[in-house]
Amino acid sequence: MKKAVLIVGAGGVAHVVAHKCAQNNRVLGDIHIASRRLAKCEQIMASVRKQRSLQGPGALLAHEIDALDVPALAGLIRRTGASIVINVGSAFLNQSVLQACMETGAAYIDTAIHEDPAKVCEAPPWYGNYEWKMAPDCAARGVTAILGAGFDPGVVNAYAAYAARHLFDRIEAIDILDINAGSHGRYFATNFDPEINFREFTGRVWSWQNRQWKADSMFAVSRHYDFPAGLGEHKLYLTGHDEVHSLSKNLDVPDIRFWMGFGDHYINVFTVLKNLGLLSEQPVRLADGREVVPLKVVKAVLPDPASLAPTYQGRTCIGNVMRGEKDGQAREVFIYNLCNHAENFAEVGSQAISYTAGVPPVAAALLIAEGVWDVKKMVNVEELPPEPFLALLERMGLPNRIRDAAGDRALLPQAEVRPLRKVAGAR
C-alpha cells in the first residue's frame, strides 16, 4: 500500500516539517503540503528540492485548501491517500482538521491547543474547552490523535514523563523555561505567527499552583535563571501555556508553571501596542465605514517570521527544571535542549524557533508509522512512552541534555540513541 503524509499549513514550522518528512520519506512516503495560499506551499517545495532533503523516491505535491472546510479537507485526505496528517497551520484550524481526520481515519498530530478567534485566554483547562471533548469520538473510531507534539508543548511533556518514570519517585514542581538568546537584527518581530504570539500575552496568565489554577497578569511575575552552555543568566516571566493544561491533568504534580524570556525592548513595544488597542482581536470601524481587526493589521505590517532565518544568530534553550524526591533524597534536575539558529538555517533554511517546533511532530509521525505511538485514541505527549521519542529526536537534530548535582551530560545513554526499525535520522 502506498504511504503518504499530509502537512496542513505553509508557515515557518511547516517549512521545517516538510524538510524533515522529506529526510524520512522512505518511511512516510509521498509528501503533500496544503494551505490557502498555494504559492507558499510551492516555496516550501522549492526549498526542499534545493536542500536535497528528499532521501528516497516519492511525490512532493502542493494543494490549495481552506482547512476550515471539513468536507473539502476530508476529500483531500482521501485523494492523497494520507494516513497521517500533521497540522501546523493556525491554531484556529485544529477542530476542523481533527474532524476531517476522524472522518477519514487518518492519524492526527498538532503542536498547539485550538483557539477560538473571538476569544482570548479562556478559563482553564484549555484542552478541556475543545480537543478533549472530541476524545470519545476519536476512541470510538480508532483514530490516533496526538495533541501538542511540538517542543513546548511536546518535548517538554516528554521530559516530564521521562523524569516521572526514571528520575523521581515524586515530582513536586515542574518549571518549564524557554529563552531565545539570539538576535534577528530587525527593529521588532515575532518568531512565530504574530497573531498567535500576541494573543498568548494579552490575557490572564494561568499557572498550576498547589493543585489549583492561579491567575496573574502578564509580566507581573518574574524570575532569573542561570542557563547552561555559556548562555548565562536570563530574566523570565510567568506565562500561560498549553502544556500546563495537560500536565496538570495527567501527572500528579502540585506546581506546574511556564516561564518565557523577554527582552526589555519586546516588552516596551508590546506594552505600547496593547495600550493603544492595536492588539485587540475585536473589529473597529474606520471613518469610511470599513471594519478592520487591529491585531490583523499589526500582523500584516510585521516581518514574516520565516523571513528572519537568514540573519538569525545565537541559540535557544528550552527545558524543564524539576524538583522532587528520589530514594528518600531531595533532587533537582534541568532537562533541556540547545538549538543554534545559524546551524538550523544551514540545514533546512529555518531559524531555531521554527526548527524546535517542526522536528518533533515529524518524530511523532515516524513513531505512528512504526506502530509505537499508533494508539488509536486521543492523547497528549506525556501519556505516551517518552524514550523512543527522545531517542529519535537525538538523531533528528534535537539533542537532549540533563544538568543535576552530578554535572551536565547527555540525557540518554548513547546505547539508547538508535534508529527505529526503518527510520533514517538526519544526523
C-alpha angles and dihedrals in degrees: 000000000000114000127217141170125206120211114201111204135036105217131110095292092046087053090060093042091054093051093048092046088051091051087055101033091124085073102029099039125203116017121220124185119197131186142141087257112058092190091064091052089051091051090055091049090052090052092050090053093044092052090044090230095154108101100183144016118293144102127290108194140168128217134188111226142155099225091199087068100085098188091049092048092046088051091052091050090053094046093050093043090228113175092182127043119196108199110204097147123106116317086241088074101057098098095049095044091047090049091051090051092051090051093051102033094241118146114251129217128177137168105216143031118272115262131203108224090219095053134063126199100348123200114283147296090052096188088054090060094059129353099036090057087066095050096096091053091049091053093045091053094041092238120156111226118176112191126206098006098160122095101278101038098026118030092039088055089054090049089055092048092047091050092049090051101042115010108041141039088200130011114209100179141011119196113185111206125196124179134165106208091181139096131222096188096235124124091240134347140144121237094226136019104330092215093056092039095056095041089060092061106036098073136049122313111236122199134168110242129163088357094300139088118267125192125212136164121260114268090010097109123045142167139182127234132185106227124207131246094047095299090122130194120344133180115237132188129217107253136176113247142173101250094056088067096057099034090054089056101039103038127053096233122136098208127036121165138167122218127189130190117237129178121226091249093057091048093049094050092042091051093051093048092048095046090050090053093244094128094058118123090204118097121249127202120240125216091261092055098256120130125225134176108233094213091054091050091053089048091052095054097044122086117271104256089230090060091064095069102086095059101032116123132179135037143283127222124197126170152119128272103203128186129190144098136304123182091346094307129109112248138185126188136175114209111188151150130227120206129187119218096208094046091050090050091051091052104041107357095254138111122248097260091060091040095054090048096043104047098058098058089054090051087051090050091052091050090051091049089051091049094242095112099021092116099157093228141067117282142159117232096258089062091063130074104275099199100077091043094052092043091052092049088056089061094043098056105275109100119190124221136184130210120193140132089300093058138255119315146134112301096223125047110247090246089066094051098087132129122257119250097286104007119120113200124211092235 
